[in-house]
Amino acid sequence: MIGRILWTATLIGVGALTAGLQLDRQAERDPSVAPLVPAPLRAYAQLPITAAALQGTDAAAALAEAETLVRRRPLPAEHLTLLAAAQAKAGEAEAATFSIAVAGERGWRDPVAQEAVLRIALAGGDQAEAARRYAALFRAPATPDALLASLAPEVLGEPGGTGQQTFAEVLAAAPRWHAQFLERGPRVLPPEAFALIAAKVLLSGAKLDCGQLGTGIAVLRGRDAGAAERLATAAAGRCRELAPPGTFPL
């Protein structure tokens, strides 16, 4: 009799555990079920639980939930970003800075982490690191143009400076986003910065598409005719059709 009771209890326990794990997995698709998952079984469910805690007023509870999230699922950079937010909410500024820096190293596609690390780099005078983080934000389609435009002067504003040089080097080594640079750059970068960076990329030997470059120059001309003409002159050696009237490219 006792054996049968123990066996039944074991089956019930296994069933409850399986149901809890399935519910936890479902929480990844439907965050509304997260509170139904038993606390010890929360892995995927811990993310919406943490996000909800961060929206509340209890900083200690938010920090505890974020620490649990990172302890159970340490790899996603977004989880470290939430931990940094919880640490900042709890007044642990130094810990938050460290967490966001690690998140930025781990998750180049996490825009929140990239912007935070960029601002940390600027505050520390590291223009090269700021430019690399700006490039990561620039490549992300979800990054608003307004954010890129507001950050660009600080990161890329110095003519021929470290920021422009680093950004140009990153761009030259990534042909797959040349088209994005030529389409987005004239809108969000300071005109002179766009012209100088594009010229640096051309001088590096990177093969920018002449048609796309011409379109970018046309957009730039609407903002700064002088910068557009200087870029057209620099591009004329590779794209003769872009040479301004009266110039004689080699």
N, C-alpha and C positions, 0 to 999 in steps of 0.2 A: 504493500500500500504506500509506504513512504517513498519507495523507488518510483512508483507511478506519479506521485505528487511532484517529486523532484523533476522527473522527465517532463511533465506538463508545464511546470514553472519554467523550465529551460526553454521549451518551445515558445512559450509566451514571451519570454525575454528576448529570444532571437527575433521573433516576429516584430516586437516593438522596436528593437534596434534597427532592423531592416526598414521598417516604415519610417523611422526617424531619419535614416540616411537618405532614403528616397525623397522625403520631404525637404531635406537640406539641399539636395541637388535641384529640386524643383524651384527653390528660392532664387537660383541663379536666373531663371526665366521669369519668375513671378515673385518679386520682392515682398508682396503683401503676405505671403505665407511664412516669412522669416520668423516672426514672433512665435509661431506654432512649433518651431523646431526646438527640442530640448537643448538647453544651454550647452551641455557637454558635447553635443553632436554638431554644433554649428561650425561649419567651415565656409561654404558658399553663403549661408544665411548670415554669417557674421558681418559681411559687407554692408547690407542694408541696415542691420542693427547699429553698426558704428555710424553710418551716415545719419541715421535718425538721432542718435545721441549727440552728434556734433551740432545738430540744429536746436538742441535743447539748451537749458541754462546751467546744467550741472556739469561743470568742467571736469571734475574728478571722475564722474561716471563715463564721460566721453573718452577720457584718457584711458580708463580701464578697458573699455570696449575696443579702442584702437590698438592697444597693446595685445589684447587677445587675438585680434584680427591678424596682426603681423606675426604673432607666435604660431598661429595655426596655418597661415598662408603667407610665408615671408617673401616669396619671389616677386609678385606683381609690384611694379613701382608705384602704382596708384595707391596701394595699401600703405606704403611708406609716406606718401603725400598726405593721406588721412591722419597718419600718426603725427606728422609734423603739425598739422592743423590742430590736432587735439593737444599736443604739447604747448603750442602757442596759446591756445585757449586757457590752458592751466598755468600759464606764466613761465613755462620752461623754455625760454627763448634760445638758449645755447643748444639744448637738445633738439629743438625744432630745426635750427639751422643745420645741424649735423644730419638729421633725418632727411631733410629736403635735398641736401647735397648728394646723399646716397641714392635717393630716388631719381635725381637728375642723371646720375651716372648709369643707373640701371635701366631707366625708361626714357629713351630719346623721343618716344611718341606721346609722352604724357605732357600736354601743354602747360598744365599748372606747375609741374615740377620744373620744366624748362624755363618758364618765366621767372620762377622764384630763384633758380640758380643763376640766371642771367643777372638779376638785380643784385644778388650777392657778389657776383664777379665784378659788376660795375662799382659797387661800394668798396671793394677791395682793390680797385684799380687794375684788374686783370682784363684788358680789352680783348685779348685773344680768346679767352674762355667765353666772354660775353658774346663775341662774334660767332663762336661755334654754337652757342645756345640759340642765338638769333637765327642762325641757319636752320636749326631744328624746328623752330617755330615757323619760319618762312615756308618750309617744305610741307607743313601740316595744313591741308586744305581747310580744316576747321578753325584755324587761327584767324581771328577777325583782322581785316585790313587796317582798321582803326588802331588796333594794338600794335601792329607792325610799324605803322606810320609814327606812332607816338614814341616807340623805342628806338627807331632808326637813327635819329640825330645823335643820341647819346652813344650808341654803339658804333655807328659808321660815319659820324659827322666829320671826323678829322681827315682832311685831304691827304691821301697817301699814308695814313696812319695804320697802326697795327690792326685795328678793327677791319678796315677795308681790305688790307692785305690778307688777313686770315679768311675773311668771307670769300674773297676771290679764289683763294687756294682750295677751299672746300668746294666751291662751285666748279672750278676747272676739273676737279677730280670726279665729278658726278654728272656725266653727260645726260643721264636720264631726267634730270630736272633743269636742264638748260631752257627748255621751252617754258617751264613755269616761271623761271627767273625773268625771261624776256617779256612774259605776259604780265606778271605781277609787279616786278621791280619798278617799272616806270610810274606805277600808281602809288606805291607805298614808301619807296626810298627817296631821300632828298635828291633832286635832279642831278646835281653835281656828283653825288656819291654813286648814283646808278651809272652815270657816264664813265667815271673813273674805274669802277669795279668791272664793268663790261669791257673796257679797254684793257685792263689787266688780264682778264680771262682770255681775250684775243691774243695778247702778247705771249701768254703761256703756251700757245699753240692749240688750245681747245677750239674745236670746230663748231662755232655757233651757226645755226641755220640763218642764211642771209635774208630769207623772206620774213622769218620771225623777228630777226634783228631790225629789219626795216620797219616793221609794225611797231616795235618797241620805241624806235627813234621817233616815229610819227606821234606816238602818245606823249613822249617826253617833250617834243617840240611844243605841245600845247601848254606845258608847264614852264619850260625854260628853253627858249630857242637857242641860246648860246651853248648850253650843255648839249643839246641835241646835235648842233653843228660840230662840236668838238668830238663827239662820239662817232658821228658819220665820217669825219675825216680819219679817225683812228681805225674805223672798220673798212675803209676804202681799199686797203691793201688786200683784204680777203674778199670783199664784196664790192667790186668795182661799181656796180650799179647804185651803191649808196653814197658814192663820192659827191660832196656838195658841188654845185656849179663853180667852175673856175679852178678846180683842183685837178691835179694830174697824178693819180695813184700809180705806184710802181707795179 
